[in-house]
């Protein structure tokens, strides 16, 4: 559906039959049955992105 031009949130709503998923659990929550929500997903990504600044001697 994305390749056909659908926005991800709209495609999620069609595929999963739920409304307002962009403001709720997001795609990550839908795909993991809310084991990982969007906040957890981005928190880990930000922490990992900070590694080069925290370990400057390695980069």
C-alpha positions as CSV (number, residue, x, y, z in Angstrom):
1,X,0.0,0.0,0.0
2,X,2.9,2.3,0.7
3,X,4.2,1.7,-2.8
4,X,0.8,2.8,-4.1
5,X,1.1,6.1,-2.3
6,X,-0.8,5.5,0.9
7,X,0.5,7.3,4.0
8,X,1.7,4.7,6.6
9,X,-0.9,5.6,9.2
10,X,-3.7,5.3,6.7
11,X,-2.4,2.0,5.5
12,X,-2.1,0.7,9.1
13,X,-5.7,1.6,9.7
14,X,-6.9,-0.3,6.7
15,X,-4.7,-3.4,7.3
16,X,-5.4,-3.6,11.1
17,X,-9.0,-2.3,11.0
18,X,-8.3,0.3,13.7
19,X,-8.8,4.1,13.8
20,X,-6.4,6.9,14.9
21,X,-3.4,4.5,15.2
22,X,-1.0,7.4,14.5
23,X,-1.9,9.1,17.7
24,X,-2.0,5.8,19.7
25,X,0.5,3.0,19.4
26,X,1.8,3.6,15.9
27,X,3.0,1.0,13.5
28,X,5.5,-0.4,15.9
29,X,2.8,-1.1,18.5
30,X,0.6,-2.6,15.9
31,X,3.3,-4.9,14.6
32,X,4.4,-6.0,18.1
33,X,1.0,-6.2,19.8
34,X,2.1,-3.3,21.9
35,X,5.1,-5.1,23.3
36,X,7.1,-2.1,22.0
37,X,5.3,1.2,21.6
38,X,6.5,4.2,19.6
39,X,8.1,5.9,22.7
40,X,10.2,2.8,23.5
41,X,11.2,2.4,19.9
42,X,12.4,6.0,19.6
43,X,14.0,6.1,23.1
44,X,16.3,3.2,22.2
45,X,17.1,4.8,18.8
46,X,18.1,8.1,20.4
47,X,20.2,6.4,23.0
48,X,22.1,4.4,20.3
49,X,22.6,7.5,18.2
50,X,24.3,9.2,21.2
51,X,27.0,6.5,21.5
52,X,29.5,8.3,19.3
53,X,29.2,11.4,21.5
54,X,29.5,9.3,24.7
55,X,32.4,7.2,23.5
56,X,34.4,9.8,21.5
57,X,37.6,7.8,21.9
58,X,36.0,5.0,19.8
59,X,34.9,7.2,16.9
